[in-house]
Amino acid sequence: MMSLMGRFFEQTFGVYFDDLDSFRILHNARYLLLFERAVGAFWMNLGFGGFQDDPDQFHLVARNEVDYLSPVSGVGKVRVRVCIERIGKSSLTLAFRLLPMDRDEDHARGKRTIVRVDPDTMKAVPWSDSFRTAVEPYLAVSVAEPAP
């Protein structure tokens, strides 16, 4: 079995009463919202957070994927961990983990693929070299897990 390892960005978020469903667990749609907020914090951490004149800011979400592994019960705090799974010519896949505060056991795992686009034509265009350099430290590497 393979797992992803490498440098990651992590952000802590509160889970509030209005984030919960009728079972008092984190509503499924909130996982993507927390991931969105963590990705925004990640971009800001890299200096890409504003709407500056940076052509790499123009991208579209091509895919979101979430595996719900164990529920987040009640109010409290959670951590969202983000890394880059893959960078292509014009696409980028971010991987995320939603974790409790006290252990590294996943509540959820997910991925988001974005595609950089030209804002006028909305056609895919390559990422800049400066963008690639900025995200490269967060590029995960696949590592074989030891057999049980």
Secondary structure, DSSP 8 states (H G I E B T S, - for coil): -EEEES--EEEEEEE-GGGB-TTSBB-HHHHHHHHHHHHHHHHHHTT--S--S-GGG-EEEEEEEEEE-S--BSSEEEEEEEEEEEE-SSEEEEEEEEEESSS---SEEEEEEEEEB-TTT--B----HHHHHHHGGGB-EEEE----
